[in-house]
Amino acid sequence: MEEPAAVCRPVGGGTAKLLPDVDRRRAWLLTVDGAPQSYVDLDDPLHLEFEYVRRLAHVLDLAGPEGSPLDVLHLGGGGLTLPRYAARTRPGSRQRVVEWDAELSALVAEFLPLPAGAGTAVEAADARAALESSPPASADLVVADVFGGNRVPPQMTTVGCARAAARALRPGGIYAANLADAAPFGFLGSQIATWRAAFARVCVVAEPAVLRGRRFGNVLLLASDGELPPPLLARRTAADPFPARVVPCAELGALRGGAIPVQEDAAAPSPVPPEGSFGIG
């Protein structure tokens, strides 16, 4: 059988490449300008290669009764790894994916098509604008994985963004954002303060080495007016191949420090990551 060939194509965010996984017959790594964006196994959407995506999947698993459909808004699409997972684990879910890079979405649709009946609509739009225009109380879960290159854009970091998310979520719904930072956690602290200005509870999830300031890495920030963290989340993340720790709202003081909520006129992107920070987890 002929081995699949890599695909290279210019997209809105730079040069996208689809690289076949030699160990899994129909699995692909998507990169943009060399930065890993998504890993997709077309035969097994439950196989999640990136550790932060695995943690987001745990949140999705615990966002409602097991197997029941959810209304999910995905801000940032990439290779649609998490929508594929949700379509398999929660059949009947209604999913809206907002990806600003239309050329990237076209590449994914051509080479990594969604399965029939996935219940997922993909649109080209700005994530913040899409969040603000979402009908009130229309989502059970909002997943924000929005990066310009390797940085979270400033418009996704403000109190206005947090309040828009709070409006879009149903009571008890969860906002889950993929962020990136390192000690002394100036960016993460500002985000904890910002989302606490709009939600009753916030928690973070990250590998212990990141939380101890030993390296730069992904940090999930979860916000909700309901129970947070979801029951069993700490147990699940601790059992992963690369274990993570859940820091509940009551223990976030050290990470927040003296940070204050971010207003629109003070918004800034997340820090520039050190070279090689975002390899495959």
C-alpha positions in Angstrom: 0.0 0.0 0.0 1.3 3.4 -0.9 2.3 5.6 2.0 0.4 8.8 2.4 2.3 11.9 1.4 2.7 15.1 3.3 0.6 18.1 2.2 1.8 21.7 2.2 -0.3 24.7 1.4 -0.4 28.4 2.1 -3.2 29.5 4.5 -4.3 32.7 6.1 -2.0 32.2 9.1 1.1 31.1 7.2 2.1 27.7 5.7 0.1 24.7 6.8 1.5 21.2 6.6 -0.3 17.9 7.1 2.2 15.3 8.1 1.2 11.6 8.2 1.9 9.6 11.3 4.0 6.6 10.3 2.6 4.5 13.2 -1.1 5.1 12.6 -2.5 4.5 9.1 -4.9 7.5 8.8 -3.5 9.9 11.4 -2.1 13.3 10.7 -0.3 16.2 12.4 -1.3 19.6 11.3 1.2 22.4 11.7 1.2 26.1 10.7 4.6 27.7 10.2 6.1 24.8 12.0 3.9 25.1 15.2 1.8 22.0 15.9 -1.9 22.9 15.7 -3.8 19.6 15.8 -3.4 15.8 15.6 -6.2 13.9 14.0 -6.7 10.2 13.7 -9.5 9.7 11.1 -10.0 6.1 12.2 -10.1 6.7 15.9 -11.3 10.2 17.0 -10.9 9.1 20.6 -7.2 9.0 20.2 -6.0 12.3 21.5 -2.3 12.9 21.1 -2.0 16.4 22.6 -2.2 16.4 26.4 -4.1 19.7 26.6 -6.7 18.3 24.2 -7.0 15.2 26.4 -7.7 17.6 29.3 -10.4 19.5 27.3 -11.9 16.1 26.5 -12.2 15.3 30.2 -14.0 18.6 30.7 -16.4 17.7 27.8 -17.0 14.3 29.3 -17.9 15.8 32.6 -20.0 18.8 31.3 -23.2 16.8 31.4 -24.7 13.3 31.9 -22.5 10.7 30.2 -23.3 10.3 26.5 -26.0 13.0 26.4 -25.8 15.5 23.6 -24.5 19.0 24.3 -24.5 22.4 22.6 -20.9 23.3 22.1 -19.3 26.4 20.8 -15.7 25.9 19.7 -13.6 29.1 19.3 -10.7 28.0 17.1 -11.0 25.0 14.9 -7.7 23.7 13.6 -8.1 20.1 12.6 -11.4 19.7 14.5 -10.0 17.2 16.9 -12.3 17.9 19.8 -15.5 18.2 17.7 -14.7 14.8 16.3 -14.3 13.4 19.8 -17.6 15.0 20.9 -19.5 13.7 17.9 -18.4 10.2 18.8 -18.8 10.3 22.6 -22.0 12.5 22.6 -23.9 11.7 19.5 -26.6 14.2 18.7 -24.6 17.1 20.0 -24.9 20.4 18.1 -21.5 21.9 17.6 -20.5 25.3 16.1 -16.9 25.8 15.2 -15.5 29.3 14.6 -12.2 29.4 12.7 -11.0 32.7 11.3 -8.6 31.1 8.8 -10.9 30.0 6.0 -8.1 28.6 3.9 -7.1 26.4 6.8 -10.7 25.2 7.2 -10.8 24.4 3.5 -7.6 22.3 3.8 -9.0 20.4 6.7 -12.3 19.8 4.9 -10.5 18.4 1.9 -8.0 16.1 3.6 -9.5 15.5 7.1 -13.3 15.6 6.4 -15.7 15.2 9.3 -17.7 12.0 9.4 -21.2 12.1 8.1 -23.7 13.1 10.8 -21.1 14.9 13.0 -23.6 17.7 13.7 -20.8 20.2 13.3 -21.0 23.5 11.5 -17.8 25.3 10.6 -17.7 29.0 9.9 -15.0 31.6 9.1 -15.3 34.4 11.6 -13.5 36.2 14.4 -13.8 34.3 17.6 -14.6 37.3 19.8 -17.2 38.6 17.4 -18.8 35.2 17.2 -18.9 34.9 21.0 -20.6 38.3 21.3 -23.2 37.4 18.7 -24.1 34.0 20.2 -27.7 33.8 21.4 -27.9 34.1 25.2 -27.9 30.8 27.1 -27.3 28.9 23.9 -24.2 26.8 24.9 -23.5 24.1 27.5 -19.8 24.4 26.8 -17.6 27.0 25.2 -14.1 25.9 24.2 -11.6 28.6 23.4 -8.4 27.4 21.7 -7.6 30.7 19.9 -4.0 31.5 19.0 -2.5 33.9 16.5 0.7 32.0 15.8 1.7 30.8 19.3 0.0 33.6 21.3 -3.6 34.1 22.6 -4.8 37.3 20.9 -5.6 40.3 23.1 -9.3 40.5 22.3 -9.8 37.1 23.9 -8.3 38.2 27.3 -10.6 40.9 28.5 -13.5 41.4 30.9 -15.7 42.1 27.9 -14.9 38.7 26.4 -15.5 37.0 29.8 -18.9 38.7 30.1 -19.8 37.6 26.5 -19.0 34.1 27.4 -21.1 34.2 30.5 -24.1 35.4 28.4 -23.6 32.7 25.9 -23.6 29.9 28.5 -26.5 28.2 30.1 -26.7 28.1 33.9 -24.0 25.7 35.0 -22.2 25.8 31.6 -18.5 25.8 31.4 -16.0 28.1 29.6 -12.7 26.2 28.9 -9.8 28.2 27.5 -6.4 26.9 26.4 -3.8 29.4 27.6 0.0 29.3 27.8 2.3 30.9 30.4 5.3 30.4 32.7 6.3 31.7 36.1 5.9 34.4 37.4 2.5 33.9 35.7 1.7 37.5 34.9 -0.5 36.6 32.0 -2.3 33.7 33.8 -2.8 35.8 36.9 -4.5 38.5 34.8 -6.8 35.9 33.2 -7.8 34.5 36.6 -8.7 38.0 37.7 -10.5 38.7 34.5 -12.7 35.6 34.4 -13.5 35.9 38.1 -15.0 39.3 37.3 -17.6 37.5 35.2 -18.0 34.1 36.8 -18.6 32.8 40.3 -15.9 30.1 40.0 -12.6 29.7 38.2 -10.1 26.9 38.3 -6.9 26.0 36.3 -5.5 22.7 35.1 -1.8 22.2 34.2 1.1 19.9 34.6 2.9 20.3 38.0 6.1 21.3 36.3 4.4 24.3 34.8 2.6 25.2 38.0 5.9 25.0 39.9 7.5 27.4 37.4 9.9 25.0 35.9 8.9 25.5 32.3 6.5 27.2 29.9 3.4 25.3 29.0 -0.3 25.0 28.4 -2.7 25.9 31.1 -6.5 25.3 30.9 -8.6 28.0 32.6 -12.2 26.9 33.4 -14.9 29.3 34.4 -18.5 28.6 35.5 -21.4 29.7 37.7 -22.0 26.1 38.5 -19.9 23.4 40.3 -16.2 23.8 39.4 -14.1 21.8 39.0 -16.4 19.1 37.8 -16.4 16.0 40.0 -13.8 13.5 38.9 -11.8 16.0 36.8 -8.8 15.9 39.2 -8.8 12.1 39.2 -8.9 11.9 35.5 -6.2 14.4 34.8 -4.0 12.8 37.4 -4.3 9.5 35.7 -3.2 10.8 32.2 0.1 9.7 30.7 1.3 13.2 31.5 -0.5 13.9 34.8 -2.0 17.3 35.4 -3.1 19.1 38.6 -6.4 20.9 39.1 -6.1 24.1 41.2 -9.6 25.0 42.5 -10.8 28.6 42.9 -10.0 28.8 46.6 -6.3 28.0 45.9 -5.7 30.4 43.1 -4.3 33.3 45.2 -0.7 32.6 44.5 -1.2 32.3 40.8 -3.3 35.4 40.6 -1.0 37.5 42.7 -1.9 41.1 42.6 -3.4 41.0 39.0 -6.5 42.9 38.2 -9.1 42.3 35.5 -8.1 43.2 32.0 -10.0 46.0 30.4 -10.2 46.5 26.6 -7.6 49.3 26.6 -5.1 47.3 28.5 -5.4 44.0 26.6 -2.2 42.2 25.5 -1.5 38.9 23.9 -0.1 36.0 25.9 3.7 35.8 26.2 5.9 34.7 23.4 6.7 31.0 24.0 10.3 29.8 24.1 11.4 28.0 21.0 10.2 24.3 21.1 7.6 24.8 23.8 4.8 23.2 21.9 5.8 19.8 20.8 3.4 16.8 20.8 2.3 15.9 24.3 
